[in-house]
Amino acid sequence: MQQTFPPLATVILAAGQGKRMQDPTKPKVLYEIAGIPMIGHVLKLASQIGSQRTIAIVGFGKEQVNQYVSSAYPQTEFAIQSEQLGTGHAMQMTSGLLSNFEGDILVLYGDVPLLSESTVQTLLNTHRASGAKATVLSAIFEDPSGYGRIVRSDDGKHLKAIIEDRDADPEVKKIKEMNSGIYVFQAGSLYPALAKITPNNNQKEYYLTDVFGILIGEFGTDSVAISVSRNPVEVSGVNTKDQLQELERIYLKNSSIRA
C-alpha cells in the first residue's frame, strides 16, 4: 500500500535587500547562479519535492521579484513583508494564506540556492517519521561564525535551543553544529506559536527560532526533531558578491546539486 503524506506548502523568504551586494536597486534573490536568479533555483526545488502550494514572501523590490516569479512559476502565491522585522515576522505575514492549511510547511530561503532535492527529502522523511511538530535542518561547519547554533540536550538526542550568533556566549560559539534556517512545521502548531514570539533579543526582531522553544515548552523535547545535512555547502547563503561567485563555482562543478 502506498504511503500517503500530509499536503506540503513551501514558503520562501525573499524580502531582503542584500545591502552587501552593493546594488541598492536590485533585490538579492534576483542575483544569478549559472544564469538563473537564486530564487529560481529555490522555486525549482519547491516544485521537485511536490509542494501543493508555494508562497514567496517579498518586500524590497517586490515588483521586480513578483515579475520574475510570476513569469517563471505562475502558480506561486505572494505574501508581503513591508518592514524587515525578522524571520518570525516574515512568517507571520503568511498566516492569512496558510493559517487554515492542514499539512506541513517547509521554510526555504531565496538566497540559499544550492539546496538539493535529496537533502530536503531527507528532512521531510525525518519530520514525517518522527511525528514531530517541527524539524530543523542543521549542518556541521568547521567555522560556523555568523550562524545560529544548535544546542542539544545532554544526551545529544534532542534540541534544547537555537541561539543566534549575535546572542551567543563564548561557550555556545564553540558549537560547530549550525542552524540552517530551513525547517518543516506542522501548520497547526506553527501559527499558534508564532503568535507568542516577542522581539526580546539584541536585534529587537521576531525570530522564527523562538517558535522551537515555545513548542518544546508546550509539548516536550520530542516535539522538535533534527535532520543533519550530509553536505554543509548546500545550506550556505549569499550575502556578498564573493559568496555568490563561490557558490556558482560549486554549482557548476557538482552535478548532484544541478539535478
Secondary structure, DSSP 4 states (H G I P E B T S, - for coil): -------EEEEEEE----GGGS-TTS-GGGSEETTEEHHHHHHHHHHHTT-SEEEEEE-TTHHHHHHHHHHH-TT-EEEE--S---HHHHHHTTHHHHTT--SEEEEEETT-TT--HHHHHHHHHHHHHHT-SEEEEEEE-S--TTS-EEEE-TTSSSEEEEE-GGG--TTGGG--EEEEEEEEEEHHHHHHHHTT----STT----TTHHHHHHHHHH-GGGEEEEE-S-GGGG----SHHHHHHHHHHHHH-HHHH-
